[in-house]
């Protein structure tokens, strides 16, 4: 039986409503707080994975940048090999070692640079630790991965990456390889071997701060970490390096997971506390307002801390982005430096042959479509080899830089000029008006060389010869324009140097003839096509032979006898004159000794020394002494002739004295034709002067020539010098020279240059 008490109902009703209210509030607020806690937990785990992803991406980007910076070396090596092949030269070990040493020292983690003509390892740097690599044929290697990589690289004609592989030098490495084509055909490979551990260390992948656990695979091969990590729902990313696919996987580290769990638990506890406090606050609504405010403040602090943590995470992401920007800037700077190496001349800083040829092709295409014309100037310094050999390569390089400075001050910004090698420069004058415009430009360039150059604190005059071709008048092909300009330049040299010449059709035949002779000269040295003829020198008083001059003759197997005036300049330009001069000296000494051994009286033979031979101050006297000893010939039987210019060059007086001290006679050839200086002559250790045939030809024709001869005879008499007149062909010339007490003569009036057999008969008759 239910007892209803209104008083009891009144007494318990407020409490019932309060507890019901608290229950409802607890359910509603508790459910909401549970949602907040769950949501916060998801946010924290999402943030942890995002942080893990950012850290993983940063590592992947760092590795990609580290690898790609080194793979640029393969591009540079390929550019170097391609440049050498395009120049028509063979790839040399010395050139390769010089190039490779400059690159391999600029970056860590490079095991070697190598070149594989036809897939066979022929050049490797450094050599000592990589000798086993030489001779390796990539196409027949016992390693199927290497064979497959070689075939793939050849087929796709782009950079490939192989590895990781075990290196013979120890450790693991990656191999970057590129194919090289010459004239559209496969030529071989260039290769760069990278040290895997060094690469990973620089990319920061060998150190782990515990924030994440990560693993890396390259084309499915494990590189770093436990590959099982890929099967545990990790954060993943990937990169492509060359043709190789790299995969990265990461999970938050134990410490980071523990920190996130603690924060969730703390948040849950806070929510529970809030719920209890809320119940208490509702229960004590009127008396506990201050506690409610304190709880709100506490919650606010938690929110601020959470916000600060989010800001810290954001700043880390921003820092990672800044690092990526920095790495990208470094990569772009490396690319600019590689382009500079590929397109700039190391000595002068001008554009080089590779860049010039590319620009020439572009200008031909552009000018052809727009109907415009331009001029190509090919400039070559006169006697640069003599200066380079005499004063050293440092002075030669200084001269080249000074020439570059003068040209840059004269030429306009749109007028392209470059150094294409040696002492050769090329200039393009765009949008020319007419031939007169080109001639005026060439004259201005020639005028630049009228002022002396300062080399080793001494002024030297250096001139230039210029060949000119016009587009499209002479050709629309880049190679032909260069060839025609080169031919015109050689014609300018042949016409006296310090001049310019515009190409015409006749020059090509002359140029081809010179090239033919240049190639034939090399063969002639090996096949004994050179012979010596000897022209006697006659004492006027007795009519006896007192000496003779050795003169070089060349009998070509197809073209017969070739005049020295045709082949001597070519020999000097091509650098063969030193070898030819040594051959002449050795053959003359051998023949002289043979005559003496045959019972003939000793006779002095004069041999002409070229300026190129005389530039070898440190070797010349020793070489002459060795040749005399080799043939057992007395130094008194040898006379060495040099020109005035050669004798007066700095340092040559000491060499002349050294030769004279051996007992060799020293004579000045073609005296009076090259700015003769009595002041120089009196200081030079000289025994004889030879009057040039140009003065002898003027006897009884030109009073000035006779006056010059008389002055030479008087000067020689006072300076106690012997004197020989060259080119004596008439009795009138002989009578004049005899009347004025000339010692000896040489010329067709007595004898033409004769072979050794004829000279031997003459000596026996005498």
ZAMARGU-4260 file (C-alpha; in steps of 0.2 Angstrom, whole numbers, plus 5000, padded with zeros to 4 digits):
<rodrens>
0) 5000/5000/5000 | 5008/5016/4994 | 5008/5030/5007 | 5008/5048/4999 | 5016/5062/5009
5) 5015/5079/5002 | 5027/5085/5015 | 5040/5072/5010 | 5037/5075/4992 | 5040/5093/4994
10) 5056/5090/5004 | 5063/5077/4991 | 5057/5085/4975 | 5070/5099/4973 | 5084/5086/4976
15) 5076/5074/4964 | 5076/5088/4951 | 5094/5093/4954 | 5099/5075/4953 | 5089/5073/4937
20) 5097/5089/4930 | 5114/5084/4935 | 5111/5067/4927 | 5105/5075/4911 | 5119/5088/4911
25) 5131/5073/4914 | 5125/5063/4900 | 5124/5078/4888 | 5141/5086/4893 | 5149/5069/4896
30) 5144/5064/4878 | 5151/5080/4871 | 5167/5079/4881 | 5169/5061/4875 | 5167/5067/4857
35) 5180/5081/4860 | 5192/5069/4868 | 5190/5057/4853 | 5191/5071/4841 | 5207/5078/4850
40) 5214/5061/4849 | 5211/5060/4831 | 5219/5077/4828 | 5234/5073/4838 | 5237/5057/4828
45) 5234/5066/4812 | 5246/5079/4817 | 5259/5066/4822 | 5257/5057/4805 | 5258/5074/4796
50) 5274/5078/4806 | 5281/5061/4802 | 5276/5064/4783 | 5285/5081/4784 | 5300/5074/4791
55) 5300/5059/4779 | 5298/5071/4764 | 5312/5082/4770 | 5323/5067/4771 | 5318/5062/4753
60) 5321/5079/4747 | 5338/5080/4755 | 5343/5063/4747 | 5336/5068/4730 | 5346/5085/4731
65) 5362/5076/4737 | 5361/5063/4723 | 5356/5076/4709 | 5370/5087/4714 | 5383/5073/4711
70) 5374/5067/4695 | 5377/5084/4687 | 5395/5078/4687 | 5390/5065/4674 | 5382/5079/4663
75) 5398/5089/4665 | 5409/5074/4660 | 5398/5070/4645 | 5399/5088/4640 | 5418/5087/4641
80) 5419/5071/4631 | 5407/5077/4618 | 5417/5094/4616 | 5433/5084/4614 | 5425/5073/4601
85) 5417/5087/4591 | 5434/5096/4590 | 5441/5081/4581 | 5454/5077/4594 | 5456/5060/4602
90) 5452/5059/4621 | 5468/5058/4630 | 5473/5052/4648 | 5481/5068/4652 | 5466/5079/4647
95) 5454/5067/4656 | 5464/5067/4672 | 5465/5086/4672 | 5447/5088/4670 | 5442/5074/4682
100) 5453/5080/4696 | 5445/5097/4696 | 5428/5089/4697 | 5431/5075/4709 | 5440/5087/4722
105) 5425/5098/4723 | 5412/5086/4730 | 5413/5072/4743 | 5406/5054/4740 | 5413/5052/4722
110) 5422/5035/4720 | 5428/5038/4702 | 5424/5046/4685 | 5426/5034/4670 | 5424/5034/4651
115) 5419/5018/4642 | 5422/5020/4623 | 5412/5006/4615 | 5407/5000/4632 | 5425/4996/4638
120) 5433/5005/4653 | 5447/5015/4645 | 5449/5030/4656 | 5446/5031/4675 | 5451/5043/4689
125) 5457/5041/4702 | 5468/5027/4693 | 5477/5019/4708 | 5462/5013/4717 | 5452/5009/4702
130) 5464/4999/4691 | 5454/4983/4691 | 5440/4993/4682 | 5451/4996/4666 | 5446/4984/4652
135) 5429/4980/4659 | 5416/4977/4645 | 5399/4983/4651 | 5390/4973/4637 | 5399/4956/4641
140) 5400/4958/4660 | 5397/4943/4671 | 5384/4953/4681 | 5367/4953/4672 | 5362/4969/4681
145) 5377/4978/4673 | 5374/4971/4656 | 5355/4976/4657 | 5360/4993/4663 | 5372/4996/4648
150) 5359/4991/4636 | 5346/5002/4644 | 5357/5017/4644 | 5362/5015/4626 | 5344/5013/4621
155) 5336/5027/4631 | 5350/5039/4628 | 5348/5047/4645 | 5355/5046/4662 | 5353/5030/4672
160) 5357/5025/4690 | 5362/5007/4695 | 5363/5001/4713 | 5366/4998/4726 | 5380/4987/4721
165) 5395/4980/4731 | 5411/4990/4725 | 5427/4981/4722 | 5436/4995/4733 | 5424/4990/4747
170) 5407/4997/4753 | 5391/4999/4743 | 5389/5012/4728 | 5378/5019/4715 | 5383/5020/4697
175) 5377/5034/4686 | 5379/5031/4668 | 5376/5041/4652 | 5378/5037/4633 | 5389/5047/4622
180) 5385/5049/4603 | 5397/5055/4590 | 5390/5061/4573 | 5373/5052/4578 | 5381/5036/4582
185) 5384/5027/4598 | 5402/5031/4604 | 5402/5024/4622 | 5398/5029/4640 | 5403/5041/4654
190) 5401/5035/4672 | 5401/5042/4689 | 5402/5030/4704 | 5395/5037/4721 | 5399/5030/4738
195) 5382/5026/4745 | 5386/5028/4764 | 5394/5045/4760 | 5378/5050/4751 | 5366/5044/4765
200) 5377/5052/4778 | 5377/5069/4769 | 5358/5068/4767 | 5356/5065/4786 | 5349/5047/4784
205) 5362/5038/4795 | 5357/5048/4810 | 5339/5046/4818 | 5333/5056/4833 | 5320/5044/4837
210) 5305/5055/4831 | 5301/5043/4817 | 5306/5025/4812 | 5309/5025/4793 | 5315/5013/4779
215) 5321/5016/4761 | 5321/5005/4745 | 5328/5009/4728 | 5320/4999/4714 | 5314/4987/4727
220) 5331/4984/4735 | 5332/4989/4754 | 5344/5004/4757 | 5341/5010/4775 | 5330/5003/4789
225) 5319/4987/4791 | 5309/4984/4775 | 5295/4976/4785 | 5290/4994/4790 | 5282/4995/4772
230) 5269/4982/4778 | 5263/4992/4794 | 5253/5006/4786 | 5267/5018/4786 | 5267/5036/4779
235) 5275/5034/4762 | 5283/5045/4748 | 5294/5042/4733 | 5306/5051/4722 | 5314/5047/4705
240) 5333/5050/4703 | 5338/5047/4685 | 5328/5032/4680 | 5328/5024/4698 | 5313/5024/4709
245) 5316/5027/4727 | 5303/5023/4740 | 5302/5030/4758 | 5291/5023/4773 | 5290/5030/4791
250) 5280/5028/4807 | 5280/5039/4822 | 5294/5034/4834 | 5290/5027/4851 | 5294/5043/4860
255) 5282/5053/4849 | 5268/5040/4851 | 5270/5040/4870 | 5269/5059/4870 | 5253/5059/4860
260) 5245/5046/4871 | 5250/5056/4887 | 5242/5071/4879 | 5226/5062/4875 | 5225/5054/4893
265) 5228/5071/4900 | 5214/5078/4889 | 5202/5064/4895 | 5206/5067/4913 | 5204/5085/4911
270) 5187/5082/4903 | 5182/5071/4917 | 5187/5084/4929 | 5177/5097/4920 | 5162/5085/4921
275) 5164/5083/4939 | 5166/5101/4942 | 5152/5105/4931 | 5141/5094/4942 | 5147/5102/4957
280) 5145/5119/4950 | 5127/5115/4945 | 5124/5108/4962 | 5131/5123/4970 | 5126/5135/4957
285) 5123/5150/4968 | 5138/5148/4979 | 5152/5141/4968 | 5153/5154/4954 | 5171/5158/4958
290) 5175/5139/4956 | 5167/5140/4939 | 5177/5155/4933 | 5193/5146/4939 | 5188/5130/4929
295) 5185/5141/4914 | 5202/5149/4916 | 5211/5132/4918 | 5202/5126/4902 | 5208/5142/4893
300) 5226/5138/4898 | 5225/5121/4891 | 5218/5128/4874 | 5232/5141/4874 | 5245/5127/4876
305) 5237/5117/4863 | 5238/5132/4851 | 5256/5135/4855 | 5260/5117/4851 | 5251/5119/4834
310) 5261/5135/4831 | 5278/5126/4835 | 5273/5112/4823 | 5269/5125/4809 | 5285/5134/4812
315) 5294/5117/4809 | 5285/5115/4793 | 5290/5133/4787 | 5308/5129/4792 | 5308/5113/4782
320) 5301/5123/4767 | 5314/5136/4769 | 5328/5122/4768 | 5320/5115/4752 | 5321/5133/4744
325) 5339/5134/4750 | 5344/5117/4742 | 5335/5122/4726 | 5345/5138/4725 | 5361/5129/4728
330) 5356/5117/4714 | 5352/5131/4702 | 5369/5139/4706 | 5378/5123/4702 | 5369/5122/4686
335) 5375/5140/4682 | 5393/5135/4686 | 5392/5119/4675 | 5386/5130/4661 | 5400/5142/4663
340) 5413/5128/4663 | 5405/5121/4647 | 5404/5138/4638 | 5418/5149/4644 | 5436/5149/4640
345) 5447/5146/4656 | 5461/5158/4651 | 5452/5173/4644 | 5434/5171/4651 | 5427/5173/4633
350) 5415/5161/4626 | 5423/5145/4619 | 5422/5135/4603 | 5407/5125/4609 | 5396/5141/4613
355) 5402/5150/4597 | 5397/5135/4586 | 5380/5134/4594 | 5377/5153/4592 | 5384/5153/4574
360) 5371/5139/4570 | 5357/5150/4578 | 5362/5166/4569 | 5362/5157/4552 | 5345/5151/4556
365) 5339/5168/4562 | 5347/5178/4548 | 5341/5166/4535 | 5323/5167/4540 | 5324/5186/4541
370) 5334/5189/4526 | 5349/5197/4535 | 5368/5195/4532 | 5382/5195/4544 | 5401/5193/4543
375) 5412/5180/4552 | 5430/5186/4556 | 5443/5173/4560 | 5458/5181/4569 | 5475/5173/4572
380) 5490/5181/4582 | 5506/5182/4571 | 5521/5174/4579 | 5512/5169/4595 | 5520/5152/4596
385) 5537/5161/4596 | 5532/5172/4611 | 5524/5157/4620 | 5540/5146/4618 | 5552/5160/4622
390) 5544/5168/4637 | 5533/5154/4644 | 5515/5149/4644 | 5511/5162/4658 | 5516/5176/4647
395) 5507/5168/4632 | 5491/5167/4643 | 5494/5185/4649 | 5495/5191/4630 | 5479/5182/4626
400) 5470/5190/4641 | 5476/5207/4635 | 5470/5204/4617 | 5453/5199/4624 | 5452/5215/4634
405) 5456/5226/4619 | 5443/5217/4608 | 5430/5219/4621 | 5433/5238/4622 | 5431/5239/4604
410) 5417/5228/4599 | 5398/5231/4602 | 5387/5221/4614 | 5378/5212/4600 | 5395/5208/4591
415) 5399/5190/4597 | 5417/5186/4600 | 5426/5171/4607 | 5442/5162/4609 | 5441/5145/4600
420) 5458/5138/4605 | 5477/5143/4604 | 5479/5160/4598 | 5463/5160/4587 | 5448/5171/4590
425) 5432/5172/4581 | 5420/5187/4579 | 5403/5189/4572 | 5397/5206/4565 | 5378/5205/4564
430) 5368/5216/4552 | 5382/5222/4541 | 5378/5235/4528 | 5391/5231/4514 | 5408/5225/4512
435) 5415/5242/4515 | 5408/5241/4533 | 5417/5224/4536 | 5433/5231/4529 | 5432/5246/4541
440) 5429/5235/4556 | 5443/5224/4551 | 5455/5239/4550 | 5449/5245/4567 | 5454/5228/4574
445) 5471/5228/4566 | 5474/5245/4573 | 5471/5238/4590 | 5488/5229/4588 | 5498/5245/4584
450) 5501/5248/4602 | 5514/5236/4611 | 5509/5223/4624 | 5519/5223/4641 | 5526/5206/4644
455) 5538/5203/4659 | 5540/5222/4660 | 5546/5223/4642 | 5536/5230/4627 | 5532/5218/4613
460) 5523/5222/4597 | 5511/5208/4591 | 5501/5209/4576 | 5486/5199/4570 | 5480/5192/4553
465) 5461/5191/4550 | 5451/5180/4537 | 5433/5186/4533 | 5418/5176/4526 | 5401/5183/4523
470) 5384/5175/4526 | 5375/5171/4515 | 5386/5177/4500 | 5400/5164/4503 | 5390/5150/4512
475) 5375/5146/4523 | 5384/5132/4532 | 5393/5135/4548 | 5407/5123/4545 | 5410/5130/4528
480) 5410/5148/4534 | 5423/5143/4547 | 5434/5134/4534 | 5433/5149/4522 | 5437/5161/4535
485) 5452/5151/4540 | 5458/5150/4522 | 5456/5169/4521 | 5466/5171/4537 | 5481/5160/4530
490) 5481/5170/4514 | 5482/5186/4525 | 5497/5179/4534 | 5505/5174/4517 | 5503/5191/4511
495) 5514/5198/4525 | 5503/5196/4541 | 5496/5211/4550 | 5482/5211/4537 | 5465/5205/4533
500) 5458/5196/4518 | 5440/5193/4512 | 5437/5175/4506 | 5436/5171/4487 | 5435/5155/4478
505) 5453/5154/4474 | 5458/5154/4492 | 5450/5137/4495 | 5461/5129/4483 | 5477/5137/4491
510) 5470/5132/4508 | 5468/5114/4503 | 5485/5114/4495 | 5492/5120/4512 | 5483/5107/4522
515) 5489/5094/4510 | 5507/5099/4512 | 5505/5100/4531 | 5500/5082/4531 | 5513/5077/4519
520) 5527/5085/4529 | 5523/5073/4544 | 5525/5058/4532 | 5540/5066/4524 | 5550/5066/4540
525) 5547/5047/4542 | 5550/5042/4524 | 5566/5051/4521 | 5559/5062/4507 | 5570/5077/4513
530) 5588/5078/4506 | 5601/5091/4509 | 5610/5100/4494 | 5625/5110/4497 | 5630/5127/4489
535) 5649/5131/4491 | 5656/5147/4497 | 5671/5153/4487 | 5686/5163/4493 | 5687/5177/4481
540) 5706/5179/4482 | 5710/5160/4479 | 5694/5154/4471 | 5695/5139/4483 | 5680/5132/4493
545) 5681/5138/4511 | 5664/5133/4516 | 5646/5128/4511 | 5628/5131/4516 | 5617/5116/4519
550) 5600/5119/4510 | 5585/5108/4512 | 5576/5100/4497 | 5559/5090/4497 | 5555/5078/4484
555) 5537/5073/4485 | 5532/5056/4479 | 5518/5063/4469 | 5521/5082/4466 | 5540/5081/4464
560) 5552/5094/4470 | 5543/5107/4482 | 5551/5124/4484 | 5557/5128/4502 | 5547/5144/4501
565) 5531/5134/4500 | 5534/5122/4514 | 5545/5131/4526 | 5531/5143/4532 | 5519/5128/4534
570) 5532/5119/4544 | 5534/5134/4555 | 5515/5136/4558 | 5512/5118/4561 | 5526/5116/4574
575) 5537/5104/4563 | 5551/5116/4560 | 5560/5111/4576 | 5560/5092/4571 | 5565/5097/4553
580) 5579/5108/4559 | 5586/5095/4570 | 5586/5083/4555 | 5595/5095/4544 | 5608/5098/4558
585) 5611/5079/4561 | 5612/5075/4542 | 5624/5089/4538 | 5636/5084/4552 | 5635/5066/4547
590) 5639/5070/4529 | 5653/5081/4533 | 5661/5067/4544 | 5658/5055/4530 | 5668/5066/4518
595) 5682/5068/4530 | 5682/5049/4533 | 5684/5047/4514 | 5700/5057/4514 | 5693/5074/4509
600) 5699/5090/4518 | 5689/5097/4532 | 5676/5110/4526 | 5664/5121/4537 | 5646/5118/4533
605) 5633/5132/4538 | 5616/5126/4544 | 5602/5138/4547 | 5593/5138/4564 | 5575/5143/4565
610) 5568/5155/4578 | 5558/5140/4585 | 5574/5130/4588 | 5583/5145/4596 | 5569/5147/4608
615) 5574/5131/4617 | 5588/5140/4627 | 5590/5126/4639 | 5591/5112/4626 | 5599/5119/4610
620) 5618/5120/4615 | 5617/5102/4623 | 5608/5096/4607 | 5621/5103/4596 | 5635/5096/4607
625) 5627/5079/4607 | 5625/5078/4588 | 5644/5083/4586 | 5649/5070/4598 | 5637/5057/4590
630) 5646/5060/4573 | 5664/5063/4579 | 5664/5080/4571 | 5675/5094/4576 | 5665/5110/4581
635) 5676/5120/4570 | 5668/5111/4555 | 5650/5118/4559 | 5643/5135/4556 | 5626/5140/4563
640) 5616/5154/4554 | 5602/5164/4563 | 5592/5179/4557 | 5595/5197/4565 | 5578/5196/4574
645) 5582/5179/4582 | 5599/5185/4587 | 5592/5201/4596 | 5579/5192/4606 | 5581/5193/4625
650) 5592/5179/4632 | 5598/5173/4615 | 5615/5181/4617 | 5620/5169/4631 | 5615/5154/4620
655) 5625/5161/4606 | 5640/5163/4617 | 5638/5145/4624 | 5638/5139/4606 | 5653/5149/4601
660) 5662/5143/4617 | 5661/5126/4609 | 5671/5131/4594 | 5656/5133/4582 | 5656/5148/4570
665) 5641/5160/4572 | 5634/5170/4557 | 5620/5182/4554 | 5610/5178/4539 | 5601/5190/4527
670) 5611/5204/4536 | 5604/5222/4533 | 5585/5217/4530 | 5578/5217/4547 | 5582/5233/4557
675) 5600/5231/4558 | 5608/5238/4574 | 5626/5241/4576 | 5624/5243/4595 | 5616/5225/4595
680) 5629/5218/4583 | 5644/5224/4593 | 5637/5215/4609 | 5633/5199/4600 | 5646/5184/4600
685) 5646/5183/4581 | 5660/5178/4569 | 5652/5181/4552 | 5639/5191/4543 | 5631/5187/4526
690) 5625/5201/4514 | 5608/5197/4508 | 5605/5194/4490 | 5593/5208/4488 | 5608/5220/4490
695) 5619/5210/4479 | 5605/5211/4465 | 5607/5230/4466 | 5625/5231/4461 | 5627/5242/4445
700) 5608/5245/4446 | 5605/5254/4463 | 5618/5266/4470 | 5609/5264/4487 | 5612/5245/4487
705) 5630/5248/4483 | 5632/5261/4497 | 5624/5248/4509 | 5636/5235/4504 | 5651/5246/4506
710) 5645/5251/4523 | 5643/5232/4528 | 5661/5228/4521 | 5669/5243/4531 | 5659/5238/4547
715) 5665/5220/4546 | 5683/5225/4543 | 5683/5236/4558 | 5674/5223/4569 | 5685/5209/4563
720) 5671/5199/4556 | 5671/5188/4541 | 5658/5192/4527 | 5650/5182/4513 | 5639/5189/4499
725) 5625/5179/4494 | 5616/5177/4477 | 5631/5182/4466 | 5626/5178/4449 | 5636/5190/4437
730) 5654/5194/4434 | 5650/5212/4437 | 5644/5208/4454 | 5659/5198/4458 | 5671/5212/4451
735) 5662/5225/4463 | 5664/5214/4478 | 5682/5209/4474 | 5687/5228/4472 | 5679/5232/4489
740) 5688/5217/4498 | 5674/5206/4501 | 5681/5189/4508 | 5669/5176/4500 | 5654/5174/4489
745) 5640/5162/4487 | 5629/5160/4471 | 5625/5153/4454 | 5640/5162/4446 | 5651/5148/4454
750) 5639/5134/4459 | 5621/5130/4461 | 5615/5120/4477 | 5621/5102/4473 | 5618/5085/4480
755) 5632/5077/4491 | 5639/5066/4477 | 5642/5081/4466 | 5650/5091/4480 | 5661/5076/4484
760) 5668/5076/4466 | 5671/5095/4467 | 5681/5093/4483 | 5691/5079/4476 | 5695/5089/4460
765) 5700/5104/4472
</rodrens>
